[in-house]
Amino acid sequence: MNGAKSLVQTLLASGIDTCFANPGTSEMHFVAALDQVPGMKCVLGLQENVVTGMADGYFRIARKPACTLLHCGPGLANGMANLHNARRARSGIVNIVGDQATYHRPFDAPLTADTTGMAQTVSQWVRASTLSANLGRDAAEAVAAAQVYPGQIATLILPADVSWNEGGVVGTRISVPATPPVDGNAVEHVARTLRAKGADTLILLGGPATLSEAQPLAWRVAQATGATLMGDFVTGHVARGRGRLQLERTPYVMEAAIQALERFKHIILVNAKGPVGFFGYPGLPSEQYAPDAQLHVLSRPDQDPVAALQALVSALNAPEVEIPDPGPRPEIATGTPTPEGLAQTVAALMPENSIVSDESVSFGRGFYKFSHAAPANDWLHLAGGAIGDGLPVATGAAIGGQKQRRVISLQADGSAMYSLQSLWTQAREQLPCTTIILNNSKYNILINEYKNVGATPGDTAMSMLDLGNPSLNWVSLANGMGVEAARATTLEQCGDLMKSSFGKQTPFLIELMV
């Protein structure tokens, strides 16, 4: 058995059954092994940032890692932005990165790179295999590292000769280390704080604390103590809709965040960190909370927030309470597209158990308050701030949902151009994805950031933020990728196209002119 076959068999034995790939010459024996060893679903992406973004979206819905297959250091480099986002979302991914044969590397061939160094910037675990006999063991350790709660990026670098040489041994599945236990002292400290200062306290939920199992517990704590609940702005996955909390996130805009948080004297962190701005702005602090506010950690990002909140409920003897009903489902909005109207229309029409991949950027920051009464859904956010993850995350999420759940992409036009190749994979895999492109023909977020940093743009600067010369034709772009598409200029048209697309098991794109 060669190394490549031992690698595929080890991945399968360790629970990895999906591979998102963009292979090259160094990986051909691994590609051959994928053909020879049954059981691995292989999904082709036409650019590596699509591949890594798909693996992120897959994990968020399937709650288990997939592997990626990337071509040498430059291929890893192409995928690093969405690995950054995946790391921030705490998704589990096993990267298999091809490399020069060990004997060929000293000759400094054109694709030779510091692959290990690059991998370390976006991975919690990195190893370069050097012997076929050890490749199975290395792969088993990579999978175990990716499964460390709540998820990690593990990168296994695979020289070509380690792949093709004989002597491969299938690795034994490795048990994942136990999640660190709840800190009883932290629970008691937080309970004392809430008993004394509940009305002045914010409970900030991040990571898995925003999912459906944790939310009722957080609500019991808040109702028992008078504390306020919010979600961290950069949380990658929020359980939303009927039966879930009407949770709002901390604002993105610095002034709005400072205003929203200024009244809290205590902030309880549940798998979150103290909120800070995305950037430094002239005359503004980095921290969004009040200077005299005290931060209290109930659970770290590597701890189970459900166990921590259960312990806190017990410490407070907090009674069971129902999550409030959000009221009637909204009606379809009409007229000129607005953020409020689009959110209302999506909430009115989305199927039960939908997945929303939200990279609406500036247009969609107010979507939440108009969509609480939607059917239960999973809402996925850009967690790391590197734009271009919305379409790949949607594509991977559709595969993670086994093509049984409608995925709705709320997608800004500028960031969609970073990874529009995702549409091709959606067409190839026949995925139930509805993409709504918010076409305003500009990088609107950067126009706002100009104001925030106090710069004064002129004609040259504004031309770099303009996507209208020439205009992007998203219907043609989608058609060229094999995806059916249509343009809408009103919310009525958008709603009709959404309804039609939800009845299909194939991808559809709506270019909404905003």
PATOR-489005 format. One record per residue: x, y, z of N, C-alpha, C in turn; residue in three letters. Coordinates in steps of 0.02 Angstrom, whole numbers, plus 50000, padded with zeros to 5 digits. Example, Ala and Ser with C-alpha at 12.3 -4.5 7.8 and 13.67 -1.06 7.14 Angstrom:
506604971650390506154977550390506604983550390ALA
506424988850354506844994750357506455000250394SER
END
This chain:
500424994050000500005000050000500445006250000MET
500295011049955500695017149957500425021950010ASN
500805027350020500605032050072499925035150059GLY
499775036649996499135039949981498545035550001ALA
498575029149986498025024750006497955024250081LYS
498525024050116498485023850189498185030250217SER
498315035850183498035042150205497275042150196LEU
497035040250138496305040150126495965035350175VAL
496245029450183495925024650229495925027150300GLN
496455030650320496475033350388495965038850397THR
495905043250348495395048550352494705045650360LEU
494535040650319493885037450323493785034050391LEU
494295030550415494235027050479494165031950537ALA
494405038150526494365043250579493745047650573SER
493305046050526492675049750521492655055150469GLY
493185055950428493185061050375492945057750311ILE
492355059850286492085056650227491935061650170ASP
492165067850178492055072950126492705076750114THR
492885077550051493505081050032493335086549983CYS
493485092750002493425098449957494105099649925PHE
494145099649859494795099049827494905103849770ALA
495535105849763495795109049703496515106449694ASN
496595100549664497245097149665497705099349609PRO
498335097349616498845098549565499295092449559GLY
499855093349524500295087649509500535083949571THR
500735087649622501015084449682500505079949717SER
499865080949703499345077349739499035071749697GLU
499315070149639498985065449594498915058449623MET
499385056149663499315049549693498765049549746HIS
498695055049781498135055749828497475055749791PHE
497445059349734496845059449693496685052349668VAL
497195048649646497085041749624496825037449681ALA
497085038549741496865034549798496135036049815ALA
495925042349806495225044049817494775040049770LEU
495025038549710494655034649661494665027149678ASP
495205024949708495305017749720495015015449786GLN
494955019949834494685018249900493985021049905VAL
493465016949908492775019649909492615022949975PRO
492145027749972491875030650034491965038050042GLY
492415041150003492545048350011492155052249958MET
491735056949981491395061449934491875066949917LYS
491985068049852492455073149830492085078749795CYS
492225084949815491895090849788492435095449761VAL
492395097049697492895101249665492715108549671LEU
493205112649690493135119849690493635122749640GLY
493445128049605493875130749552494375135949577LEU
494385137149641494895141449671494955139449744GLN
495555139849771495675137049838495295140649893GLU
495155147149885494775150649936494045148249937ASN
493815145749881493155142449879493195135849917VAL
493735132149906493825125549939493825126350015VAL
494225130850040494275131550113493625134450143THR
493295138950106492665141650130492125136350131GLY
492115131850082491635126350082491745121850143MET
492365120350159492505116150217492265119450281ALA
492325126150285492075129850343491315129150348ASP
490965130650294490235130150295489995123050310GLY
490345118150283490175111150297490205109650372TYR
490745111750404490825110250475490275113650516PHE
490105119850499489625123550540488945120050541ARG
488765116550486488125113150484488185105750503ILE
488675102250475488745095050490489035093850559ALA
489375098850587489705098450653490245092950654ARG
490545091650597491135087250594491585089850539LYS
492245088550545492705091150495492655087550428PRO
492805091250375492975088450310493715089550300ALA
493995086750246494675088350228494675092550165CYS
495195096450157495315100050095495925096850061THR
495975097749996496565095749959496805101949920LEU
497405104349938497665110549910498345109149878LEU
498515113049827499115111749788499695116149810HIS
500145113149849500775116449869500655122949907CYS
501205126449921501155132649959500715137949927GLY
500775139249861500335144249830499595142449835PRO
499425135949830498735134049837498475135349908GLY
498895133849958498715135650026498635143150034LEU
499095146950003499055154150008498395156749979ALA
498185153949922497545156049894496955154749940ASN
497005149549982496455147850026496495150750095GLY
497005154950109497125157050178496605161950205MET
496315166150163495825170950189495235167350221ALA
494985162250187494415158650217494635153650271ASN
495265151750273495515148150331495555152750392LEU
495735159050379495705164050433495005164550460HIS
494505165150415493815165550437493595159250474ASN
493795153550449493615147150481493925146650551ALA
494545148850558494865148750624494495153150673ARG
494275159050649493895163650692493205160750710ARG
492915156950663492275153750676492355147350717ALA
492985145350730493145139350767492855133150733ARG
492955132850667492755127050629493325121950626SER
493145115650623493635110350617493755108450544GLY
494375108750522494565107150453495225103450454ILE
495295098350412495945095150401496175097050331VAL
496705101050327496995102850262497515097750242ASN
497465095050182497995090950153498315095250099ILE
498945097250110499285101750064499865098050031VAL
499835097149966500375093949930501015098049933GLY
501575094649923502215098149925502705094549878ASP
503255097849866503785094749825504015088149857GLN
504205083449815504525077349841505115079149885ALA
505225075349937505745077149985506425077949952THR
506585073649903507235074049870507265079749820TYR
506695082249798506665087549748506675094449780HIS
506475094849842506405101349875507055105349876ARG
507645102349887508255106349889508425109949823PRO
508105107849768508255110949703507865117449692PHE
507445119349740507075125649738506685126449673ASP
506275121449657505845121749598505335127449605ALA
505025129749551504615135749552504065135849605PRO
503745130149620503195130249668503435129049740LEU
504085128649751504335127749819504195133949861THR
503945132849921503745138449965503825136350038ALA
503775141150083503785139650154503075137850175ASP
502865131950153502175129750166502045129050240THR
502525126450277502435125750349502335132550382THR
502745137350364502675144050394502005147150379GLY
501775146450317501115149250299500565145650337MET
500615139050342500095135250376500025137250450ALA
500585138850481500565140450552500165146750567GLN
500085151150518499705157350531498955156150535THR
498705150550508497985149350508497805142550537VAL
498275139150569498155132350593498365131850666SER
497985127850704498185126250772498655120150775GLN
498675116350721499085110250718499385109850648TRP
500035108850643500375108350578500895102850582VAL
500925098750529501465093750525501615092350451ARG
502255091550436502465089350370502685082050376ALA
502335077550341502515070550343503145069350301SER
503555064750323504185063450288504275056150269THR
503855051650296503915044450282503225041550268LEU
503175037550216502545034350200502285030150259SER
502735026950294502535022650350502215026550407ALA
502355033050411502085037150466501485041350445ASN
501315041150380500795045750355500115044250386LEU
499945037850394499305036150425499265038650497GLY
499795037750534499815040350603499735047850604ARG
500105051250559500055058650557499345060850540ASP
499025057350493498345059150474497855058250532ALA
497935052850569497495051650627497585057150679ALA
498195059450689498315064850736498015071450710GLU
498045072550645497765078550616497005078850626ALA
496675073150615495945072950625495775074150698VAL
496135070950743496005072050815496095079450833ALA
496615082650805496735089750819496155094050793ALA
495895092350734495335096250706494705095550746ALA
494645090050783494035088750821494065091450893GLN
494615094450913494655097350980494125102850985VAL
493725102551038493145106951045493335114351045TYR
492935118451010492355116850968492545115150896PRO
493185115950878493455114350812494095118050800GLY
494565114950765495215118050751495405116750679GLN
495885120850655496175119750589496805115550598ILE
496835109850564497435105650564497685105150492ALA
498335106050482498625105950415499165100650411THR
499055095850367499535090450355499855091650287LEU
500515092550286500885093950224501145087350197ILE
500995086050133501105079450103501585079850044LEU
502235078550054502705078149998502495072749949PRO
502615073949884502365069349833502635062349841ALA
503275061549860503545054849866503275051049927ASP
503095054649979502775051550037502105048650017VAL
501795051949968501155049649942501235043449898SER
501735043449854501775037849806502195031949830TRP
502635032949879503045027349902502625022049937ASN
502855015749931502535010249965502715010350039GLU
502365006150077502505005550149502005009250192GLY
501455011650162500955015150201500595010550250GLY
500435013250308500085009650362499475013750382VAL
498895010650383498285014150404498335015950477VAL
498215022350492498265024650561497655022750602GLY
497755021950666497205020350712496865026850734THR
496205026650734495835032650756496035034550826ARG
496135041050837496365043650901495795046950937ILE
495725045551001495205048751041495355056151049SER
494825060151045494905067351052494955069151126VAL
495415073451145495455075451215494795078151241PRO
494655076751304494035079151334494025086751336ALA
493425089551329493345096751335493505098851406THR
493885104251417494035106351485493395107351526PRO
493385105051588492775105451628492595112651647PRO
491965113351667491735119851692492125121651755VAL
492285128051761492645130551820492125132551873ASP
492085128551925491595129851977491685136652010GLY
492305138752019492415145352049492155150952003ASN
492255150051937491995155051890491235155351892ALA
490915149551897490185149351901489935152951963VAL
490235151552019490015154752082490145162252081GLU
490715164352053490865171452048490355175052004HIS
490195171951947489695175051902489015175251935VAL
488835169851971488195169752005488145175352057ALA
488675176552095488675181952144488595188752109ARG
488955189552054488905195952017488195197051993THR
487885191951966487205192651940486695193851995LEU
486795190652052486325191852108486365199152131ARG
486955201852131487045208652157486935214052105ALA
487125212652042487135217951991486805215851925LYS
486305211551930486005208751869485765214051820GLY
485445219251844485165224351799485715228251763ALA
486315228351790486875231951759487335227351720ASP
487095221251706487535216151678487305213951608THR
487795213151564487695210351499487975203251498LEU
487585198551473487835191751460487965191351386ILE
488605190751367488795190751297488935183651274LEU
488545181351226488585174451201488995174151138LEU
489455169351135489855168351075489915160951060GLY
490155159251000490255152250982489635148050991GLY
489705141951017489125137451026488615140051076PRO
488765145251113488285148051160487695151451124ALA
487765152651059487215155651021486785150450986THR
486915144050998486525138750966485935136651009LEU
485515132450982484855131251011484875127851080SER
485385123851093485415120451158485585125151215GLU
485995130251201486205134851254485715140451265ALA
485355142451214484935148451220484415148151276GLN
484035142651284483545142651339483855143451408PRO
484455140751416484805141451480485005148651492LEU
485275151951441485455159051448484845163251463ALA
484285161651432483665165351444483425164551516TRP
483485158551543483295157451614483725161751660ARG
484365161951646484815166051687484625173451683VAL
484505175751623484345182851613483685184651648ALA
483185180251641482535181751672482565181551748GLN
482995177151774483055176651847483435182451878ALA
483855185851839484305190851868484205197851840THR
483815198551787483735205151756484295207051709GLY
484745202451694485295203951649485045204251576ALA
485455207251534485315207951463485735202951424THR
485435200151370485795195351327485955198651260LEU
486555197451235486755199351167487195193851139MET
487245193751073487715189451039488325193351018GLY
488905190151018489515193150993489425194550918ASP
489645200350895489555202150824489895197150778PHE
490465194450798490845190050753490695182550765VAL
490125181050795489925174150801489755171250733THR
490025165350718489945162550651489275159150639GLY
488915157150691488325152950682487835154550738HIS
487235156850720486725158550769486085154750752VAL
485795151350801485145148150792484615153650799ALA
484205154450747483725160050745483035157550726ARG
482555162150729481875160750709481435158450767GLY
480835156250749480335154450800480595148850846ARG
480495149950911480735145250960481435146650985GLY
481765151650954482435153650976482405160651005ARG
482935162751037482965169451066482945174851012LEU
482625180351028482645186250985483285190151002GLN
483835186950985484495189251006484755194350955LEU
485005199950980485345204750937486095204350951GLU
486495205950900487225205850908487475212850928ARG
488055213150958488365219650970488465223050902THR
488365229650898488425233050833489135232950806PRO
489175233350739489825233950706490105240950711TYR
489675245950697489905252950695490125254950765VAL
490705257950770491025259150835490595263550880MET
490345269050854489945273550896489315270150921GLU
488995266250877488385262750896488535257450949ALA
489095254050942489285248950991489425252051060ALA
489795257551059489945260951123489295263151157ILE
488835265751118488195268051147487785262151173GLN
487795256551137487405250751158487675247551222ALA
488325248051233488645244651288488815249051348LEU
488735255651341488985260251392488655259451460GLU
488035256951461487685256551526487875250451568ARG
488235245651538488385239551575489015240251617PHE
488955238651680489525238851727489875232151731LYS
489525226951709489805220151711489625216651646HIS
490095212851619489975208951558490195201851571ILE
489715197251566489845190151575490005187151507ILE
490585184251499490805181451435490675174051433LEU
490245171951387490085164951378490355162851310VAL
490955160051309491305158251247491395164251202ASN
491465170051231491575176251194492165179951224ALA
492375185151191492885189651219492595196651224LYS
492915200751263492675207651270492645211051202GLY
492085214251184491995217051117492465222851103PRO
492795222351046493245227651023493075229350951VAL
493295235150928493165237150860493575233050810GLY
493315232650749493685229350695494345232950681PHE
494335239550688494915243650672494995249050726PHE
495575252250726495665258050767495435264250729GLY
495075268650762494815274650731495065280750769TYR
495235286150734495475292250767494995294650821PRO
495255295650880494855298450934494395293650969GLY
494405287250951493965282350982494375276851016LEU
494115273851069494475268451102494455262151061PRO
494865257251077494835250751045494275246451073SER
494165247051139493645243051172492975246551165GLU
492455242551152491795245451141491395246151206GLN
491615242951259491265243251323491545248951365TYR
491175250751418491365256451460492035255151494ALA
492435260351504493095259551536493065256451605PRO
492505257651642492455255051710492085248451713ASP
491895245651656491545239251655492025233551674ALA
491775228651711492175222851730491965216851687GLN
492465213251661492345207251622492395201151667LEU
491925196451659491925190351698491855184451650HIS
492305179751653492295174051608491915168251640VAL
491345166551611490985160551632491275154351598LEU
491385154851532491685149251495492125151951440SER
492705148851432493165150651379492925147751312ARG
493205149951256492995147151192493115139651185PRO
493575136751224493715129651218493305125551269ASP
492845128751305492435125251353491715124751328GLN
491345120251357490655118951337490185124151369ASP
489885128651330489465133751360488815130951388PRO
488585125351360487965122351386488085119951458VAL
488635116451469488795114251537488885120151584ALA
489215125451560489315131251603488665134651620ALA
488225135451571487575138651584487125134351627LEU
487165127751618486785123251662487005124051735GLN
487665124451744487935125351812487705132051840ALA
487695137251799487485143851822486735143851838LEU
486335140551798485615139951813485515136651881VAL
485895131451894485845127951959486065132452016SER
486615136052006486865140452059486375145952076ALA
486015148252026485525153652036484825151052052LEU
484745144352047484085141452054483585144952008ASN
483785146051946483385149751898482825145351872ALA
482205147451878481645143151856481605142651780PRO
481265137551756481145136851685480665142251661GLU
480815145351605480385150451575480385149351499VAL
479825150751469479775150051397480105155851361GLU
480415154351304480675159651261480075163251230ILE
480065169851231479475173551207479325172151134PRO
478675172151118478465171451049478625177951012ASP
478915177550953479095183650917478515187050881PRO
477915184150886477345187050851477235183850784GLY
476765186450746476605183350682477175183850631PRO
477185179050587477675179250533477545185250489ARG
478055188950469477935195050431477665193650361PRO
477355198750333477115198350264477675200150216GLU
477595198050154478075199950102478065207550093ILE
478645210550093478685217850083478615219550010ALA
478455225849997478355228049928478755234349915THR
478825236049851479135242349832479875241949822GLY
480205247649830480925248249820481305244149871THR
481815240449851482195236449899482515240649954PRO
482415238550015482725241550074482975235850118THR
483445237050163483655231750208483075228850249PRO
482645233350275482085231050315481605226850273GLU
481465229150212481005225450169481275218750147GLY
481925218350132482215211950112482205207050170LEU
482395209350230482385204950288481685202350301ALA
481195206650295480495204750306480275199650253GLN
480475200650191480275196050137480605189250146THR
481245189150163481585182850176481245179050233VAL
481075182650287480745179550344480055176950325ALA
479715180450280479045178450259479045172150216ALA
479575171050180479575165750129480025159850143LEU
480535160550185481025155150192480705148750216MET
480905142950189480645136550213480895135050284PRO
480515130750318480725128450384481415125350380GLU
481825126650431482485123650438482965125850383ASN
482865131950358483335134650308484005136350341SER
484495137450298485155139950318485245146550282ILE
485445151750319485595158250289486335159550294VAL
486665160650237487365162750236487365170150222SER
487545174050273487465181250271488135184750263ASP
488265186950201488835191450189488555197750154GLU
488025200250184487705206350157488105212550175SER
488575211850220489045217050241488645223050268VAL
488705228850240488385234750268487635234850258SER
487385232050202486665232350187486265228450239PHE
486555223150267486155218650308486255219050382GLY
486565224350407486705224550479486065224950521ARG
485515227250492484895227750530484395222150515GLY
484625216750482484165211350462483835207950522PHE
484195207350578483945203250633483255205250657TYR
483155211650673482535213650706481925212750662LYS
482025211850597481465210950551481365203550532PHE
481755199150562481715192150542481675187250601SER
481535189850661481485185450719480895180550713HIS
480365182450677479775178250673479795173450614ALA
480365172750582480445167850529480405160750559ALA
480305155650517480365148750542481065147550570PRO
481135142550611481785140850640482295139950585ALA
482885142850594483405142650543484095143250575ASN
484605141850535485305142850556485585148550515ASP
485845153650549486095159750516486855159850524TRP
487205159950468487935159550468488235166350449LEU
488725168550488489035175150479489775174550461HIS
490025179950432490735180850420491075182150488LEU
491455177350512491725177850580492405181150583ALA
492785180950528493465183550531493575190050495GLY
493055192650462493105199150430493425199250361GLY
493695193550337494005193350271493455191750220ALA
493245196850182492665195950139492805190750085ILE
492265187550063492315182350012492145175450037GLY
491825175050097491655168350122490925166550113ASP
490495171350095489775170150094489565164650047GLY
489785164949984489595159849935489915153049949LEU
490565152749965490845146149982490535143050044PRO
490415147050096490105144450157489415141650141VAL
489035145250099488365142750080488425136150044ALA
488915135550000488995129449961489175123550006THR
489655124550052489835119250098489265117650146GLY
488875122650167488315121450212487785117150179ALA
487665118250114487175114250078487395106850077ALA
488045105650069488295098850070488275096050141ILE
488435100250190488385098150260487675096450280GLY
487185099650249486485098150261486225092650217GLY
486675089150182486515083450140486015085150085GLN
486045091350061485615093850007484875093650025LYS
484715093150090484025092750113483755099250140GLN
484185104350145483985110750175484115116350125ARG
483635120850118483725126650074484225131350105ARG
484725133350065485225138150087485095144750050VAL
485045150150089484915156750061485535161050073ILE
485845163450019486415167950026486185175150019SER
486315179050070486215186350067486895189350055LEU
487025191349993487715192149971487835198949938GLN
488305202849968488515209149937488885207749872ALA
488795212349823489075211049757489845211249756ASP
490145215949791490875216549789491215210449819GLY
490985208249877491305202449909491145195949872SER
490575195749836490425189749796490935188649742ALA
491235194049716491725193249662492365189849685MET
492475189649751493065186249777493035178649766TYR
492435176049762492365168649762491755166549721SER
491615170049666491025168349625491075161449594LEU
491675158449593491745151549567491325146649607GLN
491105148649667490665144349707490035142449668SER
489795147049626489185145649588489275139549543LEU
489875138849515490005133049472489945126549512TRP
490225126449572490165120449613489435119149632THR
489055124449647488345123549662487985120349603GLN
488145122449542487835119549483488065112349473ALA
488705111149481488975104349471488665099449519ARG
488595101649582488335097149635487575097349641GLU
487245101749601486515102449603486285103749674GLN
486505109449701486365111149771485765115749777LEU
485375114949830484775119149840484955126049870PRO
485295130049830485545136549853485185142149815CYS
484925146849852484645153049823485095158749844THR
485405161949795485855167549808485505174049790THR
485505178749837485235185449824485825190249824ILE
486025192349764486575197149758486295204149768ILE
486585207749815486375214549830486815219249788LEU
486565221049731486975224649682486875232149689ASN
487355235349724487355242649727487945245649688ASN
488315241349654488865243349609489415247349644SER
489525245849709490075249149744490265245249806LYS
490865246749831491075244249896490805249049949TYR
490165248249966489845253150010490155253350079ASN
490385247550104490675247450171491305251850174ILE
491695251850120492305255850120492155263350115LEU
491615265050081491405272050079491245274450150ILE
490895270150188490745271850257491375272050300ASN
491845267450287492465267450326492885273650313GLU
492855276350254493195282750240492975288050291TYR
492325288350301492055293250349492285291550420LYS
492285285050437492445283050505493165284750524ASN
493625284150476494325285550492494515292850480VAL
494035296850456494165303950448494545305750386GLY
494595301250337494935302750274494465306650228ALA
494755310050180494355314150133494495311750062THR
494095307050037494225304249971494065309149915PRO
494465308749862494335312549801494135307849745GLY
494185310249684493955306349627494335299849619ASP
494995300049628495395293949620495205288749672THR
495135290949734494955286349788494265283449776ALA
493785287549758493105285049748493065280249689MET
493495281249639493485276749581493695269649602SER
494105269149654494325262549678493785258949718MET
493245262549734492695259549772492075258649729LEU
492145260049664491585259849617491615253449575ASP
491065249649575491025243449536490595244349474LEU
490445250649456489965251849402490275253849336GLY
490925253149328491235255149265491765250049244ASN
491595244549211490915242849187490495239649242PRO
489845239549233489395236449282489455228849279SER
489395225749336489385218449340488685215949322LEU
488655211149278488015208149259487975201249291ASN
487645200849348487645194649386487215189249355TRP
486725191149316486335186049281486785182449230VAL
487175186249193487635183149145488185179249180SER
488455181949234488975178449271488725171749297LEU
488125171749325487835165549351487705160549295ALA
487405162949241487275158549184487915155449158ASN
488455159349157489095156749134489385151449179GLY
489145151149242489355145949288488865140149291MET
488335140549250487845135149249487275135949297GLY
487185142049324486655143349373486115147649341VAL
485495145649347484925149649323484885156049364GLU
484705161549332484705168049368484205172749336ALA
484005177849376483565183049352483685189349393ALA
483495195049364483595201449398482935203949427ARG
482975207049486482385210049518482545217249536ALA
482065221649525482145228649544481655230749598THR
481185226349616480705227749670480695221749717THR
480425222949776480375217449825479845212349803LEU
479335214549767478835209849740479175204949692GLU
479585207649647479935203249600480405198549637GLN
480765201149685481225197049724480845191449760CYS
480275193149790479885188049825479635182649778GLY
479395184549719479165179549671479725174849650ASP
480325177649638480895173549618481125169049675LEU
481105171649736481275167449794480805161449799MET
480155162749796479655157349801479765152049748LYS
479895154349687480005149649632480635145449644SER
481165148649668481795144949679481735139949735SER
481325141449786481265136949843480915130449824PHE
480585130349767480255124249745480705119749703GLY
481345121749694481805117949653482345114749697LYS
482675109849671483235106749705483895108649671GLN
483895114249638484475116649601484625123849621THR
485225126349607485395133249627485045138349583PRO
484945144149613484635149849577484925156249606PHE
485045161149562485315167549584484835173149566LEU
484715177549615484305183549605484765189649610ILE
484805193549558485185199749560484705205349581GLU
484745207349644484295212349670484625219149666LEU
484355223649627484645230249617484465234649676MET
484965236549715484845240649774485185247449769VAL
END
